[in-house]
Amino acid sequence: MRAATGQVQAGYYQRGTHRPINLNQCPIQDERLNPLLAEVKQDIQTRGWSIYNEEAQRGKLRHLALRIGARTGEQFLTLVTADAGLPGLAEQAEIWLARYPHLVGIALNLNPKPGNAIFGAQTDCIAGRAYLQEGFAGLTLRLRPDTFFQINTAAAEALLGAIAAQLALQGTETLVDVYCGIGTFTLPLAQQVRQAIGIEVQAEALELAGINANINGIDNITWQVGRAEDCLAQLSVPPDVILLDPPRQGCDRAVIEQLRQLHPAQLVYISCKPATLARDLQRLCQDDCYRLTHVQPADFFPQTAHVECAAFLTRSELVNL
C-alpha cells in the first residue's frame, strides 16, 4: 500500500483486517530476507509503480512475495500485479539480481481478480531462474514462486522421520500418497518401499514432482493427476500404505469411502486442522474399519495456536488387542 505521505509500505495484514503493518524487518521470518524488505520497497517507490487499492480496485502492484530455501539460502522475489504493465521491470530485476548474491530469480505473477487470493494463475520469470532449490530429507527439491511447500523445513523433516519410524517400512510395500503436491513426502518415502504412487489434482505440482524425482534419481514413483476419489477408485495395485495430507477442509466423503473400500493395512493422515482431522478419523474408524493407534503432533508454527499432526490408523484385524 502507499501511506498518506506517499511512502510505499509493505508488511503483513493486521489481524482481522486488510490493513498492512509496515515492516522493514520481520522477527519470525528467515532473517536472511530482511535486507530485501526496506530496499526493495524503496526501489518500488523510485520506479513510481502504482500500488493497488483494494477498495477502488485501481493500481498495479498488489503484493511482494519473498521466498527462501532454508537449507540452501537461495532466495526468490515475486511481484504480484493486477496487470502486467510495470515500466522498467526487466531493468530493475537485473539490478536486484546483481545486488543480492543469493537471489536466484524474479517473477511477475498476474492476479487481476478482486479478492484475498495472493497469487493468480499466470507467473512469468523476468530474470534469473524460474525456481529456487531447497534441501529436504537429503534430497534436492525445486520450488517455484507459487509452489506449496511446508514453511517450516526442520519441523517437516522431523515429522517425516516420525512417520517413517512408525510405519517401519520393509521395502516391499506399495505406498500411495494422496494430495502429494510436489512430492515432499512421496519422494523420501519412495526410497523405503517397492513402489510409490503420488496423487494430486494440480498438474503443475505433479510436473514439478516428476522433475524432483528425476533430479534425485528416484524411479519407482507413478504420478496420477486428478481428483483424489477418482484416482483412488482407479488404482490397479492394492496399496499397503496410504498417506493423506489434505487441505485444511479435510477429505471429501467420497475420498473417505474410497479409503474404506481399499482398506490398506496402514493409513497415515497428516492434518493442519484438528477439527477436520477428528471428523475424518471418526468416519474412517466407523464400524471398526480402522483403529487409531498413534498421533504425533508437530509444532510448525511456534508460539501460535496452530498445530500439525500425523494420525496413524491400522486395519482393525491387525491391531493386537
Secondary structure, 3 states (H helix, E strand, C coil): CECCCCCECCEEECCCCCCEEECCCCCCCCHHHHHHHHHHHHHHHHHCCCECECCCCECCEEEEEEEECCCCCCEEEEEEECCCCCCCHHHHHHHHHHHCCCEEEEEEEECCCCCCCCCCCEEEEEEECCCEEEEECCEEEEECCCCCCCCCHHHHHHHHHHHHHHHCCCCCCEEEEECCCCCCCHHHHHCCCCEEEEEECCHHHHHHHHHHHHHCCCCCEEEEECCHHHHHHCCCCCCCEEEECCCCCCCCHHHHHHHHHHCCCEEEEEECCHHHHHHHHHHHHHHHCEEEEEEEEECCCCCCCCCEEEEEEEEHHHCCC
